[in-house]
Amino acid sequence: MIYRKANQKDYVTILNIWEESVLATHHFLTDTDREEIKKEIPSYFQHLNIQLWYEKDDLIGFSAVNKQHLEMLFLKPNKTGKGYGKAIIYSLIKDFDITTVDVNKDNKSATKFYINNGFFIVSETETDSSGRPYPILQLKLK
């Protein structure tokens, strides 16, 4: 796996990957909430260290880190279940020193993924950061 820092020209691609992934995995979101979140995401880009992840020339997905917190990790839906996520999370731990991540409680596969890769649940909120009714799990690296 290789990665490169994203730039402003990559933002449309990043948002497309986010939407494809969310449509495939976040069935608990309402269409209205998904569209609202999609509009909010670009406002975060300038505050995050965003990397695009590749296997040779094939774009796999992206990650976004703020200090030692993993804010986003989204893979193209056809790239999940192939070991790419595990390779990326290990690189993020090693190269970006991430120690925490938040996950939608209703995203069972993501929760399982992080727990299987060395994280544990430390707390839970009843809503997301915008007050929407989606519980969030805060996880920390063991």
N, C-alpha and C positions, 0 to 999 in steps of 0.2 A: 504494500500500500504506500502510496505517496500522497502528499497534500501540498496545497499552495494557498497562500492568503488570498481571500476573495477581495475584489475591488468593486467599485460602484457598477461597472459594466456587468457584473455577475448577479446583481440583485434580482433581475427578472427570473433567471435560471433558478436561483435559490428559492424564490417564492413559488415557482412552479413545482419544485421538488417537495417543498413543504405541503402544498395543496394535494399533490398526488398521494403523498404518504398519509396525510390526515384523512383523506377520503377512503383510504384502504384500511386504516387502523382506528380512527376516532369516531366510531359509529354512535357514540354517546353524545356527541355535539349536535346541537340543532343546526340547521342550515343557516339560520340568521346569525347565531353565535360564530359559526365557522367563518362566515363572510366578514363579520366585524373584526375578528382576530386577524384575518388576512389583511385587512386595511391597516391594522395597528403594527404589524410586524416590521414593515420598512422603517418605522420611527426608531426601532431598537438597533438597527444595523450599525449606525455610527458609534455606538457604545460597546460593541462586541468585537472580539477577535474571531472572525469567521474564516473557516478553512473549507476548501473544496477537496474532497477525497476521491482518489483515482486508483484503479487497477490498470496499470499501463496508461493507455489513453482513454479508458472507459470511466466516465464520471459515475461514481457510486452514490454520493450524497454530500451532506455538509454538516459541519458542527459550528457551534457558536459558544464562546467562552467569555465570561466576565470574571476577571481575577482567577480564583481557583474553582469557580462554579460553572458547571456545564449547563448552559441555558437551553441549548437545542442540539439534538442529534437526529437527523432525518435522513433516511436512505430512500432511494427510488424503490417503489414496491417490488419490482422484479429483481432486486438485489438483496432482499432480506432472506434470512435463513441459510446463507451461504458462507458465514464466517466473517463477513466484512465488518459487521458491527463490533464483533469481539476484537478484531484487529484495530479498529479505530479507537475503541474505548481504551485499549492498552496503550496506544500511542498518545492519547489525550492525557492519561495518567502519567506517563513517562515524560512526554515532551512539554506538556502544558500544566502539569502538576495539579490536575483537577482532583478535588476531594469531595465535592458535593454535587447533587443533581436533584431537581424536583420532577415528579412524574404525576400525570393525571391518575388518580386512584383507579378509575374505570379502564385504564389502559393496562390490562393484566399482562399482556405480552411484554410491554416495556418494563413493568415492575419486575417481572421474572428475569428479564435480561439483565437488569442492573444488579439484582440480588445474586444471580449466577456469576456475575463478574466482580464480586467483592464488595458490594455496597449493602448497607442495611438501613431499614426504616428508623428514623429518629423522631419524627413527628408527622402530624397530619393537620391540614386546615380544611374547613368545611367548604370554602370557596376558592376560586383561583385568585390571582393577584388583582383582577379587575372586579371582583365581587360576584362573578358568575357562579352558578350552583354546581361547580365541578370540583370535588375534593382533590386536594393536592397532597402527595406524599413527599416529605423531604427525606432524602437518603444521603448517607455519608459513607465514604470509603473506609473499610475496616483497617 
